[in-house]
Amino acid sequence: MPPAEPHPTEHLPFAIDPTAAERRTRDWIAREAAGAELAHFRARYVPFFLFDASAEGSYRGAPRVRRTVTRVLRGLRTPSGYALEQRGTEESFAASRSGEVRLPRETLHVPAVRDLPNRAVAALHFGAFGELRPLPAEDELGIDVQRVTRGVEEAREIAETALLARLQTAAEKALGGREPRLDELQPRFAIERERLVLLPVYAGTLRREGREHGIALDGRSGVVACDLPDAERRRGHFPLRWLALAFGLLLTAVELTVVQGLELDDLLAIGVVLASLGLSFAEFLYLHTRLAWPLLAIALLGLATLELALLQALGASAGLLFALGAVLFVLLALLLIASFPSRERR
């Protein structure tokens, strides 16, 4: 007979309601994957094995150093008087380094579902598990519960593999950057406690450019995980960033046309054009990378100052330019406001 399916005994209640969870997830999408659509977003309990574990290991390393040396053969010379040299290779051994590495006691969580419908759930980094509560009947939870499909032995192996990788990293630092071989590292694992619990998760699908990616939010802390590749994140919302760039270039063209027909100070004319270009590209960069907001603020201030100076220099003929500049300036400001996700305290 196959072994009986293990059953969870504890659970963490949800601390974030569905409305707030969806808002946080959409804010994350606006920052990291603007332009993507969120679908099938719902709450569920996912079974996880929790392992209270610690690890330590002994390492010993004697890295070999191979180098080419040149020796001068004293007293031996060619008929022309040149000293004879001998080239060869020698091996030396660095001082043997050994020691112990220890990992502090921590709680590892491994999904008890072998094939998660949403891979992002496995990447969630849950916080403290100190508020676990006894599990009531499933119908009292009122939320879908995924079925356990992974045994405790398999989950324990996954946890030990994660501990081994961390031990190797610690030993690598101790050995000066050289990753120790497994025969040089003698790991010892101590799993003090193991539990099967239900953890609160909001999971959904991220649709972008015809592809789907999993996205999940921890129902306790609000931490978001997504299997969208890093290279595809923060690419900005296509219409917003390109509209911002187009408006900025249009503003630059209008001002450049007007400035060319006026006898203005060269520095003022150059300043107007550069401020407009700086504004448009700063807006583009902000929507693209979120890293250019200081440049954007400076460009906004500089453009406003130069617009006033240009208005004074133009005198009575400033009406058209001022109207065009004001309209485009307001449009750029609205684009900027639209690019900001709502800021909610986490």
Secondary structure, DSSP 8 states (H G I E B T S, - for coil): ---------EE----S-HHHHHHHHHHHHHHHSTT-EEEEEEEEEEEEEEEEEEEEEEEEE--EEEEEEEEEEEEEE-TTS-EEEEEEEEEEE---EEEEEEEEEEEEEEES-SS-SSGGGGG------TT-EE---HHHH-SEE----S-HHHHHHHHHHHHHHHHHHHHHHHTTS----TTTEEEEEEEEEEEEEEEEEEEEEEEETTEEEEEEEETTT--EEE-S-GGGTT---HHHHHHHHHHHHHHHHHHHHHHHTS---HHHHHHHHHHHHHHHHHHHHHHHHS--HHHHHHHHHHHHHHHHHHHHHHGGGGHHHHHHHHHHHHHHHHHHHHHS------
